[in-house]
Amino acid sequence: MNLEFEKPILELEGKIAELRNMSGGGAVNIAEEIGRMTNKADKLLQQTYSKLTPAQKVQVARHPERPHFLDYIREIITDFTPLAGDRNFSEDYALLGGLGRFKGRSVVVMGHEKGFDTETRIKHNFGMTRPEGYRKAQRLMNMASQFQLPIITLVDTAGAYPGKGAEERGQSEAIAKSIETCLRTDVPIVSVIIGEGGSGGAIAIAVADRVYMLEHSIYSVISPEGCASILWRSAAHAEEAATALKITAQDLYQLKLVDGIIGEPIGGAHRHKKETIANVSQQIEKALNDLTPWDPSTLLQSRRKKFLAYSRNF
């Protein structure tokens, strides 16, 4: 997927690719020209990404090539054993989770998976979780508490699935119960917004002791398009809504609603997957080291104070 504001960069990169495919020297020193154009493209990329608007950050956060939950699992979790089903209705592939080892430490890990192509996006419902997904999350958190295992959650969803079936099966209750379970789980919880953090669908697994956002991720009570449709009766005002909502990592860190921002390499996570995953891994490790060892009662009291303080930040 090509982002509109990246067009000048992509044009330069296309020309560089053409030059690299050319053979022979001739009157033009191809290597020198490639070097000059590469430097120009790098500078343009840096300039572009240093001044992204909130609306542009929304586009970057939604880029399909950003690292997905399963990418993180493959890179930073060893011995991953997926656990399926809510023991009530069915399995929900939009929210995956299980047991594994992070840097040699046994953990419970869960997160939203959007899918990589048409087939997998349909299978994972574009990362929009149904009630059974949130009930599975509750089951995993209760298991983590039982065996005193830290929890890692990776958030990337446009929001909980709003379909009729989901509502019939108690979507709002499932989200509320998942939030409550987060608050009552007496083990460390570290959450990272890796793409979109959409409304209750995100916060259901992001009520954590440490909440971080990737540099170009977003976290919001409603999508810019949804907000624009309500306030202006037209999604055409989505850009204006994105600015007003204060949904960027920088905005939320300034408002003291997240604990930190994890840097992305210049050009965004979709251009540098492994480097981005390594940055996230480093931050999670630091957070878990800070939270370990833990006293369950102190941990619960601290987490409760943290979220109650949100109302006093304004």
BELFEN-V851965 format. One record per run of one state. SS is the DSSP state (a for helix, b for strand, c for the rest). FROM is the first residue (numbers start at 1). TO is the last residue. If there is no record, write none. Layout:
BEGIN
SS_FROM_TO, SS_FROM_TO
END
This chain:
BEGIN
c_1_3, a_4_21, c_22_29, a_30_49, c_50_53, a_54_61, c_62_68, a_69_76, b_77_82, c_83_94, b_95_102, c_103_104, b_105_112, c_113_117, a_118_123, c_124_124, a_125_127, c_128_130, a_131_146, c_147_149, b_150_157, c_158_163, a_164_168, c_169_170, a_171_184, c_185_188, b_189_198, a_199_203, c_204_209, b_210_214, c_215_217, b_218_220, c_221_223, a_224_231, c_232_234, a_235_245, c_246_247, b_248_248, a_249_254, c_255_259, b_260_262, c_263_272, a_273_291, c_292_295, a_296_312, c_313_314
END
